[in-house]
């Protein structure tokens, strides 16, 4: 009898169904070990949970060992095969356990009957959560595929297990409540901020914040009373809605939406949450007030925690309180979300954006600044976002009618009929200007020179518009989003599934993968070494990958496997020297050799490239062009690092200038080196679709543009209107200028920028 297909074990839908089968998450671990043992035809499957304070692993669930051992069998970190796997943060597979020097014998649980032993650590980032262990009587029973399957399951378990632990820690660390601060209502009718994700949004304001304000609205004293049975009905309805949301997001956003609503369910099923609300109701507290009281208590506890992972749950519990309240007053199930509402929040996580998107939010107003990954996710999801000051945000009362012009960063309070009419006209004009049916399959200059337009892909949901706008391939796949949104590093198998879908849906067109680019304002909450004085100059991008080779190799292997049919490329971000590239390339070659030995299909012809983003890379561009298969100009970071301007810092953002003489000369130098050595060169980032700079980019020789595909039609029309002779003349003129003011004056003369904008 053969073991079941690994895909069946790795399928996230199975874990979700396990979670849904019982309201008590304490049963989950036992259901998991039973399921894993069945699918892998293992005689034993066990889960151990790690206690950081005691540095001990405790057996918490088992299928095959004596149940009396649960809670009794303990291992010190490094003790036994299991303890060693957790200490060393890697799977350990032993063919004959009794002959292993690490084997630990426990009398009375009959473990000695099983020789084959596979222990996989359950990790959240680099934090130890526990271990997943399978055993079999037959020696040498477990294969490399079994290791991959168990790692995939362990990655999913990490989030569920840690959420339970964090909730307990948060309750244990509760402090005295703070005094709510009343909102100071603004009298202004127009607020001005900064655009983060363009578009218009209409709706009423709803504050979802971790500030010292009420987290859940108190009831109207004249509202009709609700019984304990009404509350129980609301809890059941809420659980069903959340489970449906999880299923739907897992289908629509499979690359980033794994178990993003798990914390909602854990809190909802926590006896100290729903149980306390129920007790208050049964002792005479009105149901709506009971919900508000307990939700506010949890928000206070979570928001004051010193642990970032607990603070992340603030919006989850507020969202849950909102949903419980609306279900209690019998709002229609379909309306129990955020449709027709604009969310105001001090801070949002990428996972918050995905959750609220699934709940039909109209737009976001944030007051803590905008991180690049949040802006990118909102653009991919088509949700407008505007950043304003905390003072202005706090002045918007809940329920206020709003219209957001996220293109200009303007928020209208109580807009009149004339304002609405104006924006209806603008929306219609935008649709006409961005009609994908007008996009031509090939882009050419006025004089007939071929130009290639590729798509930037952030989420798999971006693939549909990429195909509609006839993208010639993927010029940049930002692979960090499955990492940023999830609660742990996704293992190789999960990454492979995502990357394979990307390649398949592009139907033979070229796809360029960028390796993990975290750091700066794209941090992973679960990565333990995130505290840096200057993260933009710290453990970023390729530096992180080279220092964490296990994570790097899993991603490279997944890239290589996804590109088995050919046509894929891999590029490395933030390369500062030829040595960086050579080291990264050597690791790719090692991964290729491993896959070949394992008999796993991959592409040996995968091209390897460099993202040109650092001044040091520009200085050695000739040597990089000789070594690499291709170069790609990452314009956003190139400008940021060459000019020493943090583009997310509003105080200096005006100094972030694409038309700075140093930037123009650096781009020209990169393109010239690529041409000299016969290598492809492309450009991505905001500059690649900047209409003011497009003639210059064409004039220096760029013919490959990777852009946010919604801009494709605009870019194509601009390219169609430009002759290369004129573009080259403009580029030469701009390269001769040594002052920013001279370039700005020249752009005005060429009618490429308004005098006021300059």
N, C-alpha and C positions, 0 to 999 in steps of 0.2 A: 504494500500500500504506500503510495507516494504522499509526501507532505503536500499540503494545500499551497496554492499559488501565493507567492509573497505579496502580490498586489492586494489579495483579500485581507491580509493582516494589516498592510499599510494603509488601507482605505480609511480615510478619516471619517467617512460616513458611519463606519462600524463603531468607532469610538463614541461618536455622537449618539448613536442608537443605544449604546451601552449606558451612556449617561442618562438618556431619556427613560430607560426601562424602569428606573426606580427613583423616587424623589430623594431618597437618602443617599448622599454621595459616599457614605461609609461602605455601601455595598459595591461601589464602583470597582475598587481594587480586587475584590473577590471575583467579580464578573470578568475583569480583565485577565486574571491568571487562568481562570477556567477557559476562556476563549482562546488565549494564546496556546495553552497546552493542547487544546483540541486541534487547532489549525496546524500547529507545528508537529503534531503527533509526538509530543514530549511527554515523558512520564511525570515530570514535575515542572511546575512554574511557580515562582515565588516573587514577592515584592518586599523589599526592605526600605525603610524610611530612615534618613540620616538626621541626627540631631547635632547641630553645629556647636551647641554649648558643651554637650557631653562627648562630642566627636565619636559617636557610636551609631551603628546601624541596628535597627530593630526589625525583626520579621513582622510584617503587618498583614500579609495575605499569602495563602499557599494553596495549590492544587497538587496533591500527591504526597506531601509530608504530613506528619501528625499535626492535626489542628491545634493540639495543646501547646505546640511550640510557638503559636502566634502570640506576640507580646513578650515572650520569654527568651527566645534565642536572640542574642545580641553579639555584635562584632565591633571591635574597635577599628578605627580607620586604618587600613593596611592589613588587618587581620583576616586570614583566610583568602580564598580566591576572590570572593565578593568584596571584601574590604580592600583588597589590593586594587581591584578594578576601579573602585570609587576613589581611592587615594590617587591613582595614576590617571584618572579621567579618561580611561580607554576600555574598550571591551577586552575580555580575556576568555579565550576558548581553549579548553583543555580536553584532550581525548580520553585520558585515563586519570581521573581526579585523585584516586588513592595514591598515585605515584608522584603527584605534584608536591613540591616542597611547601607550597602555600596552603595546602589542603588543611582545613580545620574540622575535626571530628566532634560531633555533638551526639552523645549517647541518647538513645530512646526515641529519636525522631526518624530512624530508618534511612537516613540520608546516604549511608554507606552502600546501599544497594545500587546506587546510580553512579556510573563511572563518567559518562560524558557530561561536561559542565561548561555552560556559557553564561558569563555574567557581564551585563552591560550597565554602565552607570546612567542614572537618570539625572540629567543636568539642565539647569536653566542658565544659559550662557556658560560661565565657568563655575557657577555655584552648584555645590553638591546637594541634590535632593534625595537621592536614594539609589537603589539598584533593582534591575529586572533580571531574574535568573531563570534559566531553563536547564533541566537535567534529564538524562536518559540512561537506561540500563546498558544499552549497546555502546561500546567504546567508539570514539571518533565519529560520533553520530551527527554533530552539527557542522554545517558548511559555512562558507563565506556569505552565501545568500541569507542564511539564517541570522548571521551577525547584522547584516544590513536591515533585515526585517525587524529585529529586536531594537535596533537603534532608532528606527522610524517610530516604533510604538513608544519607546522611552521618551522621545522628544515630545510626543503628544501628552504623555502622562505628566511630564514635568509641570506644565501650566496648571493642570487640574489639581495636582497634589500641593503645589506651592500656594495656590489661591486659598486652599483650606487652611494651610499653616499661617498665611498672612492675616487672614480674618481673625484667627485666634490670637495672634500676637497683637493685632490692633486693639482688640477688646481688652486684652490684658494691660495695655499701656494707656487706657483711657484717663484723661485729666478733666479738671473742672471745666464746665462749659464757658464760652466767652459770651460777652454781651453783644447781641446783634447791633449792627450799625445801619441806621436808616438811610435809604437812598436819597441823595439830593437831586431832585428832578430838574432837568434842564428846561429852559424856556426857549432855547434856540429852535429854529425850524429846519436848519441845514447844518450838518456836521461834516467836517472834512477830515479825511484820513489818507491812508496809503493803500493802493490796490495790491492784492496778493493773488487773486484769481478773478479774472474778468467775467463780465456778464451782469445782468440785472436780476434783482430779486424783489418780490413783493410779499409782505406778510406782517404779522404782529410780532412784537418783541417778546422774547422769553429768555430770562437770565438763567444760565446753567453754570454756576460758578462755585469756586471753593472759598469765596470771600466770607467775611463774618456777617453775611446777611442770612435771612431765613432761607433754608434749603428746600423747603416744601411748604406750599401755601397753607395757611391755617384756614379752617372752614368758616363759612358764613354762619353766624350764630342762629340765623333763622332757617338754615337748611334742614330738610327732614332727616330724622335719625336713621342710622343704619345698624343692623344687627350683626352679631358675630357670624351668623350664617352668610350674611351679605359679604362680609370681609373674606370668608373662606372661598366664596364663589369668585371674588375678585382675584384672590391669589391663584386659583386654578386657571382663570382666564389669562392672567398675566404670564404664568408659566407656559401656557400653550402658545401665546403670542411670541414669546422670546424664543421658544424652540423652533417655531416657524421662521422667525427672522434668521436664526442660525442656519437652518436648512437652505433658505433662499440665498443668503450671502455666500454660503459655501458653494452654491452653484454659480452665482453671478460673478463672484470675486474669489475663485478657487485659489489663486496664488497668494492672497493676503488675508483671507477672512477665516482662517482656521480657528474655530472655537472662540471667536472674539466676544461672544455673549456668555461665555462660561462663568465669568464672575457674577453676572446678573443672577444666574440660576443658583450659584452657590450662596449668595446673600439671601435670595428669596427662600431657600430651603434651610437656612440657618435658624435653628430653634431660638437663638437669642435675638433674632430679628423678627421673624413672623410670630414667634411664640410670645415675645414681649408685647408686640402690638395687640395680639389676641387677648393677652391678660389685661391690658389696659381697657380694652373694649368691654370685657366681661366684668370689670370692676366699676363700670359706669362712665368711662371716658368716651366721648363721641368718636366714632370710627375714623373720621377724617382727621381729627385732632391727634388721635393715637398714631396714625401713620406719620403725620408731620413731626410729632414729638420724637419718635424713634429714628426716623430718617435724619433729622437734624442732629440727634445724638451721634449717629454713626459718622455723619459728615464732619462734625467737630473732632471726633477721635481720629478719623483718617487724615484730615487735613493738617493736623498738628503732629503727625508721626514723623520721626526722623528718617524713616525708611521710604525712599522714592517709590518702591513697589506698592506700598500701602497708600501713599498719597494719590497714586494713579487710580485708585478705586473710588475717589470722591464723586466724579461725574457718573460712574456706574450706579452708585447708591441713590444719587439725586434723580437720575433717569428712571430708576426702578420706583422711587417714591412717586414720581409724576405719573407713571403708568398705573400703579396701584390705585392712586387717587381717581384717575379718570375712569378706570374700570369699575370702581366702587359706585360712582355716580351714573353708571350705565351708559357711558358714551359708546357709540357704535365701534365694534372691533376694528373696522377699517380706518376709523378716525383716531384711534388711540395711538397717535404717533405725533410727528412734528410737521405734518403738512400744513401749509399756510403760516408757518412760523419761521422767524429768523432768530437763530441762537446767538446770544451774547455770552461770551465767556472770557475769563482772564487768560486762560491757557487751554489748549487742546492738544491731545496726543493724536498721532496718526490713527490709532485704533478707535479713538472717539469719533473722528471724522467719518470713518467707515461705518460705525454703528449708527450715527445720526443720519448718514446718507441712506442707509437701509430703512430708516424710519421717516424718509421723505422730507427732510429738512430743506428749506428754501435757500438759506444762505447763512454765513457766519460773520459775526463782528467780534474781533479779538482785541485785547488790550495789552498783551505782553510782547508785542512784536510778532513777526512772522518768520518761522523757520522755512528754509527752502523746501524741505521734504513735505511740510504741510501744504505749502502753496502748490507744489507739483501734484500732490494727491487731489487737491480740490480742482485743479485744472483738468486732471484726467477724469474726475467724476462729474465735471460740469457744474460745480457748485461755486457761486460767487463768494469771495471773502474780502473783507476790508479790515485793516488794522487802524485803530484809533487810540487815543490816550485813555488811560484808566479813568481819569476824571470825567471825560466825555461819555465813556461807556457806562459808568455808574449813574450818570444822569438820565439815561433812557429808561423810562418806567415800563414794567412788564405790561403787555397788552397794547402798547402804543403801535399805531399803524405806521409801517416803515416802507420806504422804497429805496433800495440800494443800487447805486450806479457804481459797480465795482471796477469798471473801466477807468473812471476818474477818481475813485476813492471817495465818493460823495454819498451821504446818507440823508434822505429827506424824512423828516418827522411830520406826520399828518399831511401828506402831499395832497394837493388839490387836483381837480379834474384836468386842468391844463398840463400839470406835470405828468400825470398818467398818460394823457394823450400823446405828449411829446415822446415818451419812452416806448409807447406802442409803435410809433412810427420808426423809431431807431431800431427796435427789435426786428421789425419787418425788413428794414434796409440791411441789417446785419445778415439776415437769412438769405437775402438775395446775393449779397457780396460773398457769402461763404457756401454757395450751393455746390455740393460735390459733383453734381451732374455736369457742371461746366468745366471740370478739371480734365485736361488732356493727358493722355498716357505718357507723352514725352514732352519735356520742357526744352525750349530752344531760345537762344538770344535773338534779337532782331535780325542779326546777320546770319542766323542758322547754326550757331555753335551749340553743341549738345551740353546741357546742364542736368545733373542728376539730383532729384529730391528724395531724400530718405526720411523715415519717421523716427522720432524719439518715442520709445515705448517705456512707460512707467509701470502700468498694470496691464494684465492680459485684456482687460476691457478696452484698451486703446487700439487693439488690433482691428476692430470693426471699422472705425473711422479711417484707419490707415489704409485699409483695402478700398473703402469708398472713395478716398481722395487719391487713389492710384499711386500710393507710395511705391518706389522702386526697390524697397527693401527696408530693413531696420538699420539705421546708421548708429543708433545708440540705444541699447537696452540697459536701463538703470537697474541692475540686479539687486540693489540694496533694499528695495521696498518690501519684499517678502521677509527680510531680516528686521527692518525697522518696525513693521506693523505687528509682527508676531512677538511672542514672549520668550522665544528661544531661537538659537541658530537652527534653521531648518536643515535636516540631514540630507545626504546625497540623494536618496530616493525621491524625497519630496521635491527637491530642486530639479531633478531630472524630469519629473512629470511636468513641472511648470515650463521649463526650457523647451521640452519636446513639443508641447502645445504651441509655443511661440513659433518654432521652426515650421511645424506642420501647417499652421494657419497662414503663414506667409507664402506657402505653396511654391517652394523652390527659389524664391527671391533671397538675396543675401541677407544675413543677420549678423550684426556685430554685438557681441556680449561685452559689457564692461564689468570687470571683476569688482567685488565689493568695495564701495566707496562710502565708508562711514567716517565720522569725525567731523570737526568743525561744528556746524549746527545740525548735523545728522548723526545723533548719538543713539546708541542702543541702551535702553534702560537696564537690560539684564547683563550687560558686559561689566565686569567688576572693576575695571580700571578706567572709569570714565571721568575721574576728577583730575582736570588739567587746568593749569593757570591760563594757557592759551591754546585751546583745542584746535584752532585752525592751523597752528604750527606744531601740533603734537602727533599722537598716534592715529594718523589718518590713512585711509585708502590702502595703497600698496604696502605701506609700512605696517599697518595692522595685519595684512595678509601674510607678509613674510615672517612676522613674529608669531603668528598663529597658524602654523603650517597644516595642522590637521583640518581646520576650518577651510583654509585655502585649497587644499587638495580635494576636499569633498566638492567644493564648487567647481574646480577645474575638471574633475572627472565627470560631473553632471553636464558641464558645457560640452565636453568632448563627446560624450555619449549622445547628447541631443543632436549634435552635428554629424552623426554617423553617415548621413547621405551626402555630405559635402555642402559647401556654400556658406559656412559659418566662420566667423573670425572672433578672436578674443583680444581685447585691449586692456592695458593696465593703467589705472589712474595715478596721478601725482608722482610720476617717475621724475627723479631729480638727477639721475646719472645713468651712464651706460651700464654701470655695475648693477643698478637696480633692475634694469630690463633683463640683463643676462641671467641674474639670479632667478627672476620670475620665470624666464623661459626655460631654464634648466629644470625647474619644478614641473612645468608642463610636460617636458620630455619624460620625466620620471613617471608622471601619471599615465602617459601614453604607454610606457613599457609595462606598467602594472596591468592596465586594461588589456593589453595584448596577451600577457601571461594568463590572465583570467578568462580569455576567450570572449570578452565583451566587445561588441562592435563600437567603433568610434572612427573619427576622421584623422588620419595621420597628416593630412594636408591642411589642417586648420592653420590659418594665418594668425600671426601674433603681432600686435601693434602697440604703439605708445601714444598716450594722451599727452599732448604738449600743453602744460599748464603752469610750469614753474620757470622763473628766469634762468635757473641753472641748466634746465633742459634746453632752453633756447641757445645757450652758449655752446652746447655740445650737439647741436641739432644735426650736423653733418655726420658725426659718429653714430648717432641714433638712427639716422636714415640709412646708414650702411647696414646696421644690425637688424633693424625691424623690417617686417613685411609691409607695414603701412604706418602713417602718422595721422592723428586726429587732433585738431586744435580745440581744446576745451576752453571756449572764449570766456565763460564766466569766471573761472578760477585764474585763467591767464591774466585777465584784467585785475582781479583782486590781488594777486600776489606780486605782479609787476609794479602796481601802484601802491601797494601796502594799504589797501582800503577794504575794510570789512563791509561787504555789500549789504549785510543785514543790520548795520548800525546806522540809524537815521541821522545821527549827528555828522557823519562823514560821507553819507551815501551820494551827495552831490559831487564828490571828488571821484566817483566811480565812472570814468569816461572811456567809452569804447574808442573815441576818436583822438585819444592822447597820442602824440607822435611816437612814443616808445612802443605803444601797442601796435600801431600801423607798421612800424619797422620790424617788430618781432614777427608779425604774421607774414610779412613779405619774405623775411629770412627763412621761415619754416617752409613756405611754399617753394622757394628757390632751391633749398636743400633737397626737398622731395623730388623735384623735377630733375636735379643733377644726378641723383642716384636711382631714378626710374621707379620711384615708389608712389603709390596712391596717397593723396592727402585730402582730408575732409575737414569741415568745421561744424561744430555743434554749439549749443548754448544760445543765449538770447541774441547775440550779435548775428548769428546765422540767418535770422529772419528780420533784421533791422532794415527797413526800407531806405534809411539815410545812407547806410554803409554798404548796401548791396553792390552798387557800381564799383566801389573800391575793391571789394572782395573778388568780384569777377575780373577786375583790372589787373590784380596781382597774380591771377592764374587759378583761383579756386573754381572747381567745377562740381564739387560734391558737397551738398548741404544737408545736414541732419537737423530737422526742425520739429517743433510741436505741430502735428499734422493739420491742426485747425487753421494754421497760417499758410497752408500749401497753395491755395488758389491765389492769395495775395502775392506770394513770392513768385509764382509762375507768371502772373500778369506783369509784374515788375521786370522779370528776366526777359519776357517777350518784348518789352519796350526799350531794352538797352542794347546798343551795339558795342562790340568788344573794342573797337577803335576808340570810341568815346570813353569807355570804361578804363582802358589802359592810360589814356591821356589824363583822366581824373586821378587815377592811382599815382601816377608819376608826380603830378602836381602836389598831391597830399603828402607824399613821402619826402618832398623837398622842404616842407614846412617844419620848423623847430618849435613853434609855439602853438598851444591849444587855441588861443584867440585867432591865430591865422587860419587854422583849419576850420574853425566855426564860421569865420567870415567867408571862407571859400564855399562852404556848404550852403550858406545863405545865398550867395551869388548863383549857385547852381540850382537854387529852388528846392534843395533837399531838406532844409530845416527852416522853420520860421525864425525870424529875428528874436521874437520873444522867448522862444524855446532855447535859443543859443545863449 
